């Protein structure tokens, strides 16, 4: 199962490093968020949603278990 952030990142062909740099977080933090080992802060969720042009919403980022996609 992919969480929404990972799904949209992979769909767009972006790396963890480029997304992390764009939203001002570190790669490890973003990886933990994508693997549901850590929750994003509301501020980071907003930055991620803006980065992806709202293809993924803040609610999907904050509650990934509700929106996980099978791949």
C-alpha positions in Angstrom: 0.0 0.0 0.0 1.3 3.5 -0.9 0.3 6.4 1.1 -1.0 9.4 -0.9 2.2 11.4 -0.7 4.3 8.5 -2.0 1.8 7.7 -4.7 1.7 11.2 -6.2 5.5 11.6 -5.9 6.1 8.4 -7.8 3.4 9.2 -10.3 5.2 12.5 -11.0 8.7 10.9 -11.2 10.1 13.0 -8.4 12.7 11.8 -5.9 12.6 12.0 -2.2 15.5 14.5 -2.3 13.8 16.9 -4.7 10.5 17.0 -2.8 12.3 17.2 0.6 14.3 20.2 -0.6 11.3 21.9 -2.1 9.2 21.6 1.1 12.2 22.4 3.4 12.4 19.1 5.3 15.0 16.3 5.3 14.9 13.2 3.2 14.6 10.9 6.3 11.6 12.8 7.6 9.8 12.6 4.3 10.6 8.9 4.0 9.1 8.2 7.4 6.0 10.2 6.5 5.7 8.2 3.2 6.1 4.9 5.1 3.5 5.9 7.8 6.1 5.8 10.5 5.6 9.5 11.3 2.8 12.0 10.9 3.4 15.3 9.0 2.9 18.5 11.0 0.0 20.6 9.7 2.6 23.1 8.4 4.5 20.4 6.5 1.3 19.0 5.1 0.4 22.4 3.7 3.8 22.7 2.1 3.5 19.2 0.6 0.0 19.9 -0.8 1.2 23.1 -2.4 4.3 21.4 -3.8 2.1 18.8 -5.6 -0.4 21.4 -6.8 -3.1 20.0 -4.5 -3.1 16.7 -6.3 -2.9 15.4 -2.7 -4.7 17.3 0.0 -3.6 18.3 3.5 -6.2 15.9 4.9 -4.8 13.0 2.9 -1.3 13.9 4.2 -2.4 14.1 7.8 -4.5 10.9 7.7 -2.8 8.7 5.1 -4.3 5.5 6.5 -7.7 6.6 5.2 -6.5 7.2 1.7 -3.8 4.5 1.1 -3.7 3.2 -2.5 -2.9 -0.3 -3.4 -0.1 -0.8 -5.9 
